[in-house]
Amino acid sequence: MPRQEVPHQISVSTATFVKAVLIVLALWFLWFVRDVVAILCAAVLLAALIEPFAAWCSRHHVPRGLGVIAIYVVLGAVLATAGILIVPVIAEQSVALVGKLSSAYAGFAESFGNLRALSAQYGFADNLRASLQSFQDAITGSFASLFSTVRGFLGSVAALFIVLVLAFYMVVEEDVARRYFKDLAPVEYQPYLTHLFQKMQSRIGAWLRGQIILGLIVGTAVFVGLVLIGVDYALLLAVIAGLFEVIPYVGPVLSLIPAAIIGFAHSPVQGMLVVALYLVIQQVENNVLVPKVMQKVTGLNPIVSIVALMVGIKVGGFVGAVLSIPVATMASVVLEDLFAQRS
């Protein structure tokens, strides 16, 4: 008589079930207060950025609070100057660039008469026009959403004030992490959590400072090169190139696309010069700038960075994109520490 197979039974302990429920509730709560979480993350980001300058002031017998205030004044002056001189030009060029890209794509489609005839014969002409219209609408909607989100975020004076105050407190009070975890965590976990928080802050600060330096250098190089070549919208394209530096590998390619379209729409020679310019800058960046600027930064895996950016954009739009890499960096520090303890 053949033996009957006993089906496997999966048993879940009460403790495991409770932990799972608590994790789900914690994630739901974080999502419910996501605006507060965004403010806290922004404060940690700003504190990590200015911490080395405050430490330098402290070493030179300058009060940390006074140093942070000086940094705030300088940053405010820089942002105000940029808002007066650069932002209006970028906004104007953005509107013009949308129309230029749409015209360039329409002209590109028109130049291929045989392709259009073949498309019409097989019923693809409407799809082609619909695709071009969708592309134009997507570009227009993206720019509108971007500027609307930026305007709304920066217009929230209360949120900005809270970020500045929290960052000031985090930097001035050197043992803020120790005192924070003293109130929330058991005594045996306080040193570990304090060390973990400081490690996160150091990693995020190093990454952010490196990205700012790379973005400024690449953006400046692109701007100078495009001006010398005679490409329209040089300032906007340079800003795009600098911002897209945060996306590993894919960012430089994405920033090249609009510049190449504008260049080739003007003339094939200008288009080739634009492509050559971006390739040269990319080679210099990979072989000279990145090893020097980011040598002390243990970055995220490029795939993780790209996925984090996509999730951030989906969840929080522009603000989510800005905070996605720092949040992913925090998570990577925790996971690295957990795996190190187990091994």
C-alpha positions as CSV (number, residue, x, y, z in Angstrom):
1,M,0.0,0.0,0.0
2,P,1.6,3.3,-1.1
3,R,2.4,5.8,1.6
4,Q,0.3,8.9,1.7
5,E,2.2,12.1,1.6
6,V,1.5,14.3,4.6
7,P,1.0,17.9,3.4
8,H,3.5,20.4,4.9
9,Q,2.0,22.7,7.4
10,I,3.2,26.3,7.9
11,S,3.0,27.5,11.4
12,V,3.4,31.1,12.4
13,S,4.1,32.0,16.0
14,T,2.1,34.7,17.7
15,A,5.3,36.7,18.2
16,T,6.1,36.7,14.5
17,F,2.5,37.6,13.6
18,V,2.6,40.5,16.1
19,K,5.9,41.7,14.7
20,A,4.6,41.7,11.2
21,V,1.5,43.6,12.2
22,L,3.6,46.2,14.0
23,I,5.9,46.6,11.0
24,V,2.8,47.2,8.8
25,L,1.4,49.6,11.2
26,A,4.7,51.5,11.5
27,L,4.9,51.7,7.7
28,W,1.4,53.0,7.5
29,F,2.1,55.5,10.2
30,L,5.2,56.8,8.4
31,W,3.1,57.1,5.2
32,F,0.4,59.0,7.1
33,V,2.9,61.5,8.5
34,R,5.1,61.5,5.3
35,D,5.1,65.3,5.3
36,V,6.7,65.3,8.7
37,V,9.1,62.6,7.7
38,A,10.1,64.7,4.7
39,I,10.8,67.7,6.9
40,L,13.0,65.5,9.2
41,C,14.9,64.0,6.3
42,A,15.5,67.5,4.9
43,A,16.8,68.6,8.2
44,V,19.1,65.7,8.5
45,L,20.3,66.3,5.0
46,L,21.0,70.0,5.7
47,A,22.7,69.2,9.0
48,A,24.9,66.6,7.3
49,L,25.9,69.1,4.6
50,I,27.0,71.9,7.0
51,E,28.4,69.7,9.8
52,P,32.1,69.8,8.5
53,F,32.0,73.6,8.4
54,A,30.6,73.8,11.9
55,A,33.3,71.4,13.1
56,W,36.0,73.6,11.4
57,C,34.6,76.6,13.3
58,S,34.7,74.7,16.5
59,R,38.3,73.7,16.0
60,H,39.2,77.4,15.4
61,H,37.5,78.4,18.6
62,V,34.4,79.9,16.9
63,P,31.1,78.9,18.5
64,R,29.3,76.3,16.4
65,G,26.0,78.3,16.6
66,L,27.7,81.4,15.2
67,G,29.3,79.3,12.4
68,V,25.9,77.8,11.5
69,I,24.3,81.2,11.4
70,A,27.1,82.4,9.1
71,I,26.5,79.5,6.8
72,Y,22.8,80.2,6.7
73,V,23.5,83.8,5.8
74,V,25.8,82.8,3.0
75,L,23.5,80.1,1.7
76,G,20.6,82.5,1.8
77,A,22.5,85.1,-0.1
78,V,23.5,82.6,-2.7
79,L,20.0,81.3,-3.1
80,A,18.5,84.8,-3.3
81,T,21.0,85.8,-5.9
82,A,20.3,82.7,-7.9
83,G,16.6,83.3,-7.6
84,I,16.9,86.9,-8.9
85,L,19.4,86.3,-11.7
86,I,19.1,82.6,-12.8
87,V,15.6,81.3,-12.0
88,P,13.8,83.7,-14.3
89,V,16.1,82.9,-17.2
90,I,15.7,79.1,-16.6
91,A,11.9,79.5,-16.4
92,E,11.9,81.4,-19.7
93,Q,14.2,79.0,-21.4
94,S,12.2,76.0,-20.1
95,V,9.0,77.3,-21.9
96,A,11.0,78.0,-25.1
97,L,12.7,74.6,-24.9
98,V,9.4,72.7,-24.7
99,G,8.3,74.4,-27.9
100,K,11.6,73.8,-29.6
101,L,11.7,70.1,-28.7
102,S,8.1,69.7,-30.0
103,S,9.0,71.5,-33.2
104,A,12.1,69.4,-33.6
105,Y,10.3,66.1,-33.2
106,A,7.6,67.3,-35.6
107,G,10.1,68.3,-38.2
108,F,12.0,65.0,-37.7
109,A,8.8,63.1,-38.4
110,E,8.0,65.3,-41.4
111,S,11.4,64.7,-43.0
112,F,10.7,61.0,-43.3
113,G,8.0,61.2,-46.0
114,N,8.3,57.5,-46.9
115,L,7.9,56.5,-43.3
116,R,4.8,58.6,-42.9
117,A,3.4,57.2,-46.2
118,L,4.1,53.7,-45.0
119,S,2.5,54.5,-41.6
120,A,-0.5,55.9,-43.3
121,Q,-0.8,52.8,-45.5
122,Y,-0.8,50.5,-42.6
123,G,-2.8,52.8,-40.3
124,F,0.1,54.0,-38.1
125,A,0.0,57.7,-39.0
126,D,-2.6,58.4,-36.3
127,N,-0.5,56.5,-33.8
128,L,2.6,58.5,-34.7
129,R,0.8,61.8,-34.3
130,A,-0.7,60.7,-31.0
131,S,2.8,59.6,-29.8
132,L,4.2,63.1,-30.7
133,Q,1.3,64.8,-29.0
134,S,1.7,62.6,-25.9
135,F,5.4,63.4,-25.9
136,Q,4.7,67.1,-26.0
137,D,2.0,66.9,-23.3
138,A,4.4,64.8,-21.1
139,I,7.2,67.4,-21.4
140,T,4.8,70.3,-20.7
141,G,3.2,68.5,-17.8
142,S,6.6,67.5,-16.4
143,F,7.9,71.0,-16.4
144,A,4.6,72.4,-15.0
145,S,4.6,69.7,-12.3
146,L,8.2,70.4,-11.4
147,F,7.9,74.1,-11.1
148,S,4.6,73.8,-9.3
149,T,6.1,71.4,-6.8
150,V,9.2,73.5,-6.2
151,R,7.2,76.6,-5.8
152,G,4.8,75.0,-3.3
153,F,7.6,73.4,-1.3
154,L,9.7,76.6,-1.2
155,G,6.6,78.6,-0.5
156,S,5.9,76.8,2.7
157,V,7.7,79.2,5.0
158,A,6.7,77.2,8.1
159,A,8.2,74.0,6.7
160,L,11.4,75.7,5.7
161,F,11.7,77.4,9.1
162,I,11.3,74.1,10.9
163,V,14.0,72.5,8.7
164,L,16.4,75.3,9.4
165,V,15.7,75.1,13.2
166,L,16.0,71.3,13.3
167,A,19.3,71.3,11.3
168,F,20.7,74.1,13.5
169,Y,19.9,72.1,16.6
170,M,21.4,68.9,15.2
171,V,24.6,70.7,14.3
172,V,25.1,72.9,17.3
173,E,24.2,70.2,19.8
174,E,27.0,67.7,19.1
175,D,25.5,65.0,21.3
176,V,22.0,65.4,20.1
177,A,21.8,61.8,18.9
178,R,23.0,60.5,22.2
179,R,20.4,62.5,24.1
180,Y,17.6,61.7,21.6
181,F,18.2,57.9,21.9
182,K,18.5,58.2,25.7
183,D,14.9,59.2,25.9
184,L,13.6,56.6,23.4
185,A,15.8,53.5,23.5
186,P,16.9,51.1,26.2
187,V,20.3,51.8,27.8
188,E,22.1,48.9,26.2
189,Y,21.1,50.0,22.7
190,Q,21.9,53.7,23.1
191,P,25.6,53.6,22.1
192,Y,24.9,51.5,19.1
193,L,22.0,53.7,17.9
194,T,24.1,56.8,18.4
195,H,27.0,55.4,16.4
196,L,24.6,54.3,13.7
197,F,23.0,57.8,13.5
198,Q,26.4,59.5,13.3
199,K,27.5,57.0,10.6
200,M,24.4,57.8,8.6
201,Q,24.9,61.5,8.9
202,S,28.6,61.2,7.9
203,R,27.7,59.1,4.8
204,I,24.9,61.3,3.6
205,G,27.0,64.5,4.2
206,A,29.9,63.1,2.2
207,W,27.7,61.9,-0.6
208,L,25.8,65.2,-0.8
209,R,28.9,67.4,-0.8
210,G,30.5,65.3,-3.4
211,Q,27.3,65.4,-5.6
212,I,27.1,69.2,-5.2
213,I,30.8,69.6,-6.3
214,L,30.4,67.3,-9.3
215,G,27.1,68.9,-10.3
216,L,28.7,72.4,-10.2
217,I,31.8,71.4,-12.1
218,V,29.9,69.5,-14.8
219,G,27.2,72.1,-15.1
220,T,29.8,74.9,-15.5
221,A,31.7,72.9,-18.0
222,V,28.6,72.2,-20.0
223,F,27.5,75.8,-19.9
224,V,30.9,77.1,-21.1
225,G,31.1,74.5,-23.8
226,L,27.5,75.1,-25.1
227,V,28.1,78.9,-25.1
228,L,31.3,78.5,-27.2
229,I,29.5,76.1,-29.6
230,G,26.6,78.6,-29.9
231,V,23.8,76.3,-28.6
232,D,20.5,77.9,-27.5
233,Y,19.3,77.4,-23.9
234,A,22.8,76.8,-22.7
235,L,22.0,77.8,-19.1
236,L,19.0,75.5,-18.8
237,L,20.8,72.6,-20.4
238,A,23.7,73.1,-18.0
239,V,21.4,73.1,-15.0
240,I,19.8,69.8,-16.3
241,A,23.3,68.3,-16.7
242,G,24.3,69.3,-13.2
243,L,21.1,68.0,-11.6
244,F,21.1,64.7,-13.5
245,E,24.6,63.9,-12.1
246,V,22.7,62.4,-9.2
247,I,21.5,59.5,-11.5
248,P,24.5,57.2,-12.0
249,Y,25.3,56.2,-15.6
250,V,21.9,57.1,-16.9
251,G,21.9,60.8,-15.8
252,P,24.6,62.0,-18.3
253,V,22.8,60.2,-21.2
254,L,19.4,61.8,-20.3
255,S,21.0,65.2,-20.0
256,L,22.6,64.8,-23.4
257,I,19.3,64.0,-25.2
258,P,17.7,67.5,-25.2
259,A,21.1,69.2,-25.9
260,A,21.7,66.9,-28.9
261,I,18.2,67.5,-30.2
262,I,18.7,71.3,-30.1
263,G,22.1,71.0,-31.7
264,F,21.0,68.8,-34.6
265,A,17.9,70.9,-35.1
266,H,20.3,73.8,-35.8
267,S,22.9,71.9,-37.9
268,P,24.5,68.5,-38.1
269,V,27.9,70.0,-37.2
270,Q,26.6,71.7,-34.1
271,G,24.8,68.4,-33.1
272,M,28.1,66.5,-33.4
273,L,30.0,69.1,-31.5
274,V,27.4,68.9,-28.7
275,V,27.7,65.1,-28.5
276,A,31.5,65.3,-28.5
277,L,31.4,67.9,-25.7
278,Y,29.3,65.7,-23.5
279,L,31.4,62.7,-24.2
280,V,34.6,64.6,-23.3
281,I,33.1,65.9,-20.1
282,Q,31.9,62.5,-19.1
283,Q,35.3,60.9,-19.7
284,V,37.0,63.6,-17.6
285,E,34.4,63.2,-14.9
286,N,34.8,59.4,-14.7
287,N,38.6,59.3,-14.8
288,V,39.5,62.5,-12.9
289,L,36.7,64.1,-11.0
290,V,34.9,61.1,-9.5
291,P,38.1,59.4,-8.1
292,K,39.2,62.7,-6.5
293,V,35.9,64.1,-5.3
294,M,34.1,60.8,-4.3
295,Q,37.1,58.8,-3.1
296,K,35.9,58.9,0.5
297,V,32.3,58.2,-0.3
298,T,30.9,54.7,-0.3
299,G,28.1,55.1,-2.7
300,L,25.0,53.1,-3.3
301,N,24.8,50.5,-6.0
302,P,23.8,52.3,-9.2
303,I,20.7,50.1,-9.6
304,V,19.6,50.8,-6.1
305,S,20.1,54.5,-6.7
306,I,17.9,54.5,-9.8
307,V,15.2,52.4,-8.2
308,A,15.2,54.7,-5.2
309,L,14.9,57.8,-7.4
310,M,11.9,56.1,-9.3
311,V,10.2,55.3,-6.0
312,G,10.9,58.8,-4.6
313,I,9.4,60.4,-7.7
314,K,6.4,58.2,-7.6
315,V,5.7,58.7,-3.9
316,G,6.7,62.4,-3.4
317,G,7.3,64.0,-6.8
318,F,10.2,66.5,-6.8
319,V,10.6,66.4,-3.0
320,G,10.6,62.6,-3.0
321,A,13.3,62.6,-5.7
322,V,15.5,64.9,-3.7
323,L,15.1,62.8,-0.5
324,S,15.2,59.4,-2.1
325,I,19.0,58.9,-2.3
326,P,19.6,60.1,1.4
327,V,16.8,57.8,2.6
328,A,18.2,54.9,0.6
329,T,21.6,55.7,2.1
330,M,20.2,55.5,5.6
331,A,18.7,52.1,4.8
332,S,21.9,50.9,3.3
333,V,23.9,51.8,6.5
334,V,21.4,49.9,8.7
335,L,21.5,46.8,6.4
336,E,25.3,46.9,6.2
337,D,25.6,47.0,9.9
338,L,23.1,44.2,10.4
339,F,24.9,41.9,7.9
340,A,28.2,42.8,9.5
341,Q,26.9,41.7,12.9
342,R,25.6,38.4,11.6
343,S,28.8,37.6,9.7
